[in-house]
Each structure stands twice: as structure tokens, then as C-alpha cells.
């Protein structure tokens, strides 16, 4: 395997000198954005945090596996009778439960929405994404949680220690709350 790294450099040697951003921070790559390896410094007489940086936007790749305000869908299928049931919770807290020819709807309370948001903020959800299936299970349920870009599927017949714990917590909460 051949790995080729290519970079660009300015023809003007003076333009390659690092320049500070408004708060006096300088990155090692010459940009005005500090990197994690360079301690942030500020010039005398400047505020510790510029007003434009006082409330930075959340990073999309932060520790949250599921960003706040996404549609949640929990599906249960299988079992002895071949059940198919879906519960959808919208970002505003409205939920709909469909299955076995019946439909019910309702709203989560503010407290229930807060609890669901807390469960969805568990960073383990991102690590649990994917399939957690067991061959040879008969008459068992298969659960799927879809929330944002995270999708987790697991068989209920898995031993409790092998189940995706954060996903099971969200699924259980949604099923019990949207009843």
C-alpha cells in the first residue's frame, strides 16, 4: 500500500507566519484557530472570551450520540404472533403508537420530554449503533431504535448483559411512556 500525503504552501514566505485571531490565539498550522495542542493565550487588555465566542455553537460530533430535537422511532416486531408495533415521538413531544390494527396518540409532558432527552444524551448510544442479534431465537421480539443518525437493533432473547443497555433504557422508556 502506498500512502501519499500532499500539502499546499504559499509562495510568499511572509504569509506563512502564524497570525493571531481577535483574542490573540495562534494555531501551529498558521491559521487563526487554536488547536488543542497549543495553549490559548490572550493579548493584554483583551477580554478572555471575545463576545462573538461567548456562546459557541455545539459541535455536531460532540459526546451526544443523538442530538436534541430529533424524531424518535421505536419498532417491536416478532414474537409468537408476529407482532409489529411502532411508536414515534416527534421533537415537540407528540407521540403516535401503531400496531395490531390500533392507533393511539398523545403528548409527552415537559418532564417526560426532559427524561427522554437525558436518556438520548447517553454517549453509549453511538457505540451501540448497529445490530445486536442472536441466531436461533424463537418467538422473541426484535427491537429497533432510530433516532437521528443512530439506529440500533437488538433481539430481546440476548442475555441481559449482552443487550445494548443505553438503547434498552430508551426503548423501555418510550414504550412505557407512550401508552
GUKE-930475 format. One record per residue: residue in one letter; x, y, z of N, C-alpha, C, O in turn. Coordinates in steps of 0.05 Angstrom, whole numbers, padded with zeros to 5 digits, always signed. Layout:
% GUKE-930475
AXYZXYZXYZXYZ;...
% end
This chain:
% GUKE-930475
X+00017-00023+00000+00000+00000+00000+00018+00025+00000+00038+00026+00014;X+00011+00044-00016+00026+00068-00018+00009+00091-00007-00014+00094-00015;X+00019+00106+00012+00006+00129+00023+00020+00154+00015+00044+00156+00020;X+00006+00172+00002+00018+00196-00008+00005+00220+00006-00020+00223+00004;X+00020+00236+00019+00010+00260+00032+00019+00284+00016+00042+00287+00011;X+00000+00301+00010+00006+00325-00006-00004+00349+00009-00026+00348+00020;X+00011+00370+00009+00002+00395+00022+00007+00418+00004+00020+00417-00016;X-00004+00441+00012-00001+00465-00003+00013+00485+00014+00010+00486+00039;X+00030+00501+00002+00044+00522+00016+00043+00548+00000+00040+00546-00025;X+00044+00570+00012+00043+00595-00001+00071+00601-00012+00091+00594+00000;X+00072+00614-00035+00097+00622-00047+00109+00646-00032+00133+00650-00033;X+00093+00661-00017+00102+00684-00002+00110+00675+00026+00093+00667+00041;X+00136+00676+00032+00145+00666+00058+00133+00681+00081+00130+00670+00103;X+00126+00707+00078+00115+00722+00100+00086+00714+00106+00077+00717+00128;X+00072+00704+00086+00044+00696+00090+00042+00670+00106+00020+00664+00115;X+00064+00656+00109+00062+00631+00124+00066+00635+00154+00064+00616+00169;X+00072+00660+00162+00075+00665+00190+00048+00664+00204+00028+00674+00193;X+00046+00652+00227+00021+00650+00241+00010+00678+00248+00025+00696+00255;X-00016+00680+00246-00029+00705+00253-00049+00700+00275-00063+00680+00275;X-00050+00718+00294-00068+00714+00316-00097+00720+00308-00102+00737+00290;X-00116+00707+00321-00144+00714+00317-00150+00738+00335-00132+00747+00349;X-00175+00748+00336-00182+00772+00352-00175+00769+00381-00171+00789+00395;X-00175+00745+00392-00168+00742+00420-00139+00737+00425-00130+00733+00448;X-00123+00737+00404-00094+00734+00407-00085+00705+00405-00062+00699+00410;X-00103+00687+00399-00096+00658+00397-00083+00653+00370-00092+00663+00350;X-00063+00636+00371-00049+00628+00346-00047+00598+00345-00041+00585+00364;X-00053+00587+00321-00051+00559+00317-00024+00552+00305-00011+00569+00293;X-00015+00528+00309+00011+00519+00299+00010+00516+00269+00031+00516+00256;X-00014+00513+00257-00016+00509+00228-00017+00536+00213-00020+00536+00189;X-00015+00558+00227-00015+00584+00214-00043+00597+00212-00045+00620+00204;X-00063+00582+00219-00090+00593+00218-00095+00609+00243-00079+00610+00262;X-00118+00622+00244-00125+00639+00267-00142+00623+00287-00152+00634+00306;X-00144+00597+00282-00159+00580+00300-00140+00564+00318-00122+00551+00307;X-00143+00565+00344-00125+00550+00361-00130+00520+00358-00152+00511+00353;X-00108+00505+00361-00111+00476+00361-00108+00466+00389-00099+00481+00407;X-00116+00441+00394-00116+00430+00421-00088+00429+00432-00085+00429+00457;X-00067+00427+00415-00040+00424+00426-00027+00451+00432-00005+00451+00444;X-00039+00473+00426-00028+00499+00431-00044+00513+00453-00068+00517+00450;X-00031+00520+00475-00046+00533+00496-00056+00561+00486-00042+00575+00473;X-00081+00567+00493-00092+00593+00485-00080+00615+00502-00078+00612+00527;X-00073+00636+00489-00062+00659+00503-00078+00684+00494-00091+00683+00473;X-00078+00705+00509-00091+00729+00501-00073+00753+00504-00055+00752+00521;X-00078+00773+00488-00062+00797+00489-00071+00813+00513-00094+00813+00521;X-00053+00828+00526-00060+00845+00548-00082+00865+00539-00081+00876+00518;X-00102+00869+00556-00123+00887+00551-00146+00876+00534-00165+00891+00528;X-00145+00850+00526-00167+00838+00511-00183+00821+00530-00172+00810+00549;X-00209+00818+00524-00225+00801+00542-00217+00772+00539-00206+00764+00519;X-00221+00756+00560-00214+00728+00560-00229+00713+00538-00219+00695+00526;X-00254+00721+00533-00270+00708+00512-00283+00730+00496-00299+00746+00507;X-00277+00732+00471-00289+00753+00454-00319+00749+00454-00329+00727+00455;X-00334+00771+00452-00363+00769+00452-00374+00750+00431-00394+00736+00435;X-00361+00749+00408-00371+00731+00386-00366+00702+00393-00378+00684+00380;X-00350+00696+00413-00344+00668+00420-00355+00661+00448-00349+00640+00458;X-00371+00679+00460-00381+00674+00487-00399+00650+00489-00398+00635+00509;X-00415+00644+00468-00433+00621+00468-00428+00606+00442-00444+00609+00424;X-00407+00589+00441-00402+00575+00416-00424+00555+00410-00437+00544+00428;X-00429+00551+00385-00449+00531+00376-00439+00503+00384-00415+00498+00383;X-00458+00485+00390-00450+00458+00397-00437+00444+00373-00444+00449+00350;X-00417+00428+00379-00403+00413+00359-00421+00390+00349-00432+00375+00366;X-00424+00386+00323-00441+00365+00314-00430+00337+00321-00446+00318+00323;X-00405+00335+00325-00393+00309+00332-00386+00307+00361-00366+00294+00368;X-00400+00321+00378-00395+00321+00407-00400+00294+00419-00403+00274+00406;X-00402+00294+00446-00406+00269+00460-00434+00258+00459-00439+00235+00465;X-00453+00274+00450-00481+00265+00447-00483+00247+00423-00475+00255+00401;X-00493+00224+00427-00498+00206+00404-00522+00215+00388-00522+00214+00363;X-00542+00225+00402-00566+00234+00389-00570+00264+00396-00573+00271+00419;X-00570+00281+00376-00575+00309+00382-00603+00314+00392-00622+00299+00385;X-00606+00335+00408-00633+00342+00418-00651+00350+00395-00642+00360+00374;X-00677+00345+00398-00696+00354+00378-00699+00337+00354-00704+00347+00332;X-00694+00311+00356-00698+00293+00333-00722+00275+00337-00731+00271+00359;X-00731+00265+00315-00754+00246+00316-00743+00219+00325-00722+00210+00317;X-00759+00206+00343-00751+00180+00354-00771+00159+00344-00795+00164+00344;X-00761+00137+00335-00779+00115+00327-00770+00089+00340-00746+00081+00337;X-00788+00076+00353-00783+00050+00366-00801+00030+00353-00825+00034+00351;X-00790+00008+00343-00805-00013+00330-00801-00039+00344-00778-00047+00351;X-00823-00053+00349-00821-00080+00361-00834-00099+00340-00857-00094+00331;X-00820-00120+00333-00831-00140+00314-00825-00168+00324-00807-00172+00340;X-00841-00187+00314-00836-00215+00321-00854-00225+00342-00877-00217+00344;X-00843-00242+00359-00860-00255+00379-00875-00278+00367-00874-00283+00343;X-00890-00292+00384-00905-00316+00376-00925-00310+00354-00928-00325+00335;X-00938-00287+00357-00959-00280+00338-00949-00262+00315-00965-00254+00298;X-00924-00256+00314-00913-00240+00292-00922-00210+00294-00929-00198+00274;X-00922-00200+00318-00930-00173+00324-00912-00152+00309-00888-00157+00305;X-00925-00130+00301-00910-00108+00290-00922-00083+00303-00945-00077+00299;X-00906-00068+00318-00915-00044+00332-00894-00022+00329-00870-00028+00332;X-00902+00002+00325-00884+00025+00322-00894+00048+00340-00918+00054+00340;X-00875+00060+00354-00881+00085+00369-00863+00106+00358-00838+00102+00357;X-00875+00129+00350-00859+00151+00340-00863+00175+00359-00886+00181+00366;X-00841+00187+00368-00842+00211+00385-00830+00233+00369-00806+00232+00361;X-00846+00254+00364-00836+00277+00349-00820+00295+00368-00823+00293+00392;X-00804+00313+00357-00788+00331+00374-00805+00349+00393-00795+00357+00414;X-00829+00354+00385-00846+00371+00402-00860+00355+00425-00875+00367+00440;X-00855+00329+00426-00867+00312+00447-00892+00297+00439-00902+00281+00454;X-00902+00302+00415-00926+00287+00406-00917+00259+00399-00897+00255+00386;X-00933+00239+00407-00927+00212+00400-00950+00198+00387-00973+00206+00391;X-00944+00177+00372-00964+00161+00359-00955+00132+00361-00932+00125+00356;X-00973+00115+00368-00968+00086+00371-00986+00071+00352-01010+00073+00354;X-00974+00055+00334-00989+00039+00314-00981+00010+00317-00957+00004+00321;X-01001-00007+00316-00995-00036+00317-01020-00052+00322-01039-00042+00335;X-01021-00075+00311-01043-00094+00315-01070-00081+00307-01090-00086+00320;X-01070-00064+00287-01094-00052+00277-01104-00029+00295-01126-00018+00289;X-01090-00022+00315-01098+00000+00333-01079+00023+00331-01055+00019+00326;X-01089+00047+00336-01072+00071+00336-01080+00088+00360-01103+00092+00366;X-01059+00097+00374-01064+00116+00397-01044+00138+00394-01022+00135+00383;X-01052+00161+00404-01035+00185+00403-01035+00199+00429-01053+00195+00446;X-01016+00217+00433-01015+00233+00458-00992+00252+00457-00978+00255+00437;X-00987+00263+00481-00965+00282+00484-00949+00275+00508-00960+00268+00529;X-00922+00277+00506-00905+00274+00530-00907+00300+00546-00910+00322+00534;X-00906+00298+00572-00905+00322+00589-00877+00334+00586-00858+00321+00576;X-00873+00357+00597-00847+00370+00596-00827+00353+00612-00804+00350+00604;X-00835+00341+00634-00818+00324+00650-00810+00299+00634-00787+00290+00635;X-00829+00287+00621-00824+00263+00605-00805+00269+00582-00787+00254+00575;X-00809+00292+00569-00791+00300+00547-00763+00304+00557-00743+00297+00544;X-00760+00317+00581-00734+00321+00593-00720+00295+00599-00696+00292+00594;X-00735+00276+00609-00724+00249+00616-00715+00235+00590-00693+00223+00589;X-00731+00237+00569-00724+00224+00544-00699+00237+00532-00681+00223+00522;X-00698+00263+00533-00674+00278+00524-00649+00269+00539-00628+00265+00527;X-00652+00266+00565-00629+00257+00582-00621+00228+00573-00597+00223+00571;X-00639+00211+00569-00633+00183+00560-00619+00184+00533-00600+00168+00528;X-00628+00201+00515-00616+00202+00488-00589+00215+00488-00574+00213+00468;X-00582+00229+00509-00556+00243+00510-00534+00223+00519-00510+00231+00519;X-00541+00199+00525-00521+00179+00534-00502+00173+00511-00511+00164+00490;X-00476+00178+00514-00457+00174+00492-00455+00144+00484-00444+00138+00463;X-00464+00126+00501-00462+00098+00494-00480+00091+00470-00474+00072+00455;X-00501+00107+00465-00518+00102+00442-00503+00101+00416-00508+00084+00399;X-00484+00119+00412-00468+00119+00388-00451+00094+00385-00448+00083+00363;X-00441+00084+00407-00425+00060+00407-00442+00035+00403-00432+00014+00393;X-00467+00037+00410-00485+00014+00408-00498+00012+00380-00511-00009+00373;X-00495+00032+00363-00507+00032+00337-00500+00007+00322-00478-00003+00323;X-00520-00004+00308-00516-00028+00292-00535-00050+00302-00554-00045+00317;X-00529-00075+00294-00546-00098+00301-00534-00114+00323-00510-00119+00324;X-00551-00121+00342-00543-00139+00364-00563-00162+00364-00583-00162+00378;X-00557-00182+00347-00576-00203+00341-00565-00230+00351-00541-00234+00353;X-00583-00248+00356-00575-00275+00365-00590-00295+00347-00614-00295+00345;X-00574-00313+00334-00586-00333+00317-00600-00354+00334-00592-00360+00357;X-00621-00365+00323-00635-00387+00337-00656-00379+00357-00666-00396+00372;X-00662-00354+00359-00683-00345+00378-00710-00350+00365-00715-00343+00342;X-00728-00362+00380-00755-00368+00371-00775-00352+00388-00771-00349+00412;X-00795-00342+00375-00817-00328+00389-00807-00305+00407-00816-00303+00430;X-00789-00290+00397-00778-00268+00412-00783-00241+00397-00789-00242+00373;X-00780-00220+00411-00783-00194+00399-00756-00183+00389-00735-00188+00401;X-00758-00169+00366-00735-00154+00356-00742-00125+00358-00763-00116+00348;X-00725-00109+00371-00729-00081+00376-00711-00064+00358-00688-00072+00355;X-00721-00042+00348-00704-00023+00333-00709+00005+00344-00732+00013+00346;X-00688+00019+00350-00689+00047+00357-00676+00063+00335-00653+00058+00328;X-00691+00082+00324-00680+00100+00304-00683+00129+00315-00705+00138+00320;X-00661+00142+00319-00661+00169+00330-00638+00185+00317-00615+00179+00321;X-00645+00205+00301-00625+00220+00287-00610+00201+00268-00623+00185+00253;X-00584+00201+00269-00568+00183+00252-00561+00157+00266-00547+00140+00254;X-00572+00153+00290-00566+00128+00305-00589+00108+00301-00612+00115+00304;X-00581+00084+00293-00601+00062+00291-00589+00038+00304-00567+00029+00298;X-00605+00027+00323-00596+00003+00338-00618-00017+00337-00641-00011+00342;X-00611-00042+00330-00630-00064+00330-00619-00086+00348-00595-00093+00347;X-00637-00097+00365-00628-00119+00382-00651-00139+00386-00674-00132+00385;X-00643-00164+00392-00662-00185+00398-00666-00186+00428-00646-00184+00443;X-00691-00189+00436-00697-00190+00465-00686-00215+00478-00683-00216+00502;X-00681-00236+00462-00671-00261+00473-00641-00260+00480-00631-00279+00492;X-00628-00238+00475-00600-00236+00483-00599-00236+00514-00617-00226+00527;X-00578-00248+00525-00575-00246+00554-00573-00217+00562-00562-00201+00548;X-00585-00210+00585-00585-00182+00594-00558-00167+00592-00557-00144+00585;X-00537-00181+00598-00510-00168+00597-00500-00163+00569-00482-00148+00565;X-00513-00176+00549-00505-00172+00521-00523-00152+00506-00517-00145+00483;X-00544-00143+00519-00562-00124+00506-00549-00096+00507-00534-00090+00526;X-00555-00079+00487-00545-00052+00487-00560-00035+00508-00582-00026+00504;X-00547-00032+00532-00560-00021+00555-00573+00007+00552-00595+00011+00560;X-00559+00025+00539-00570+00052+00535-00594+00051+00516-00613+00066+00521;X-00592+00035+00496-00615+00031+00477-00639+00019+00492-00661+00029+00488;X-00634-00002+00508-00656-00014+00522-00670+00006+00541-00694+00006+00544;X-00654+00024+00553-00665+00044+00571-00684+00063+00555-00706+00070+00565;X-00675+00072+00531-00692+00090+00515-00717+00075+00506-00739+00085+00508;X-00713+00051+00495-00736+00035+00485-00757+00030+00507-00780+00035+00502;X-00747+00022+00530-00766+00016+00552-00781+00042+00560-00805+00041+00565;X-00766+00064+00562-00779+00089+00570-00801+00098+00549-00822+00106+00557;X-00794+00096+00524-00813+00104+00503-00838+00086+00503-00860+00096+00502;X-00834+00060+00505-00856+00041+00505-00874+00045+00530-00899+00045+00527;X-00862+00050+00553-00878+00054+00577-00891+00081+00578-00913+00084+00589;X-00878+00101+00567-00889+00129+00569-00910+00134+00548-00930+00147+00554;X-00906+00124+00524-00926+00129+00503-00946+00106+00503-00947+00090+00484;X-00962+00105+00524-00981+00082+00526-01010+00093+00527-01028+00077+00529;
% end
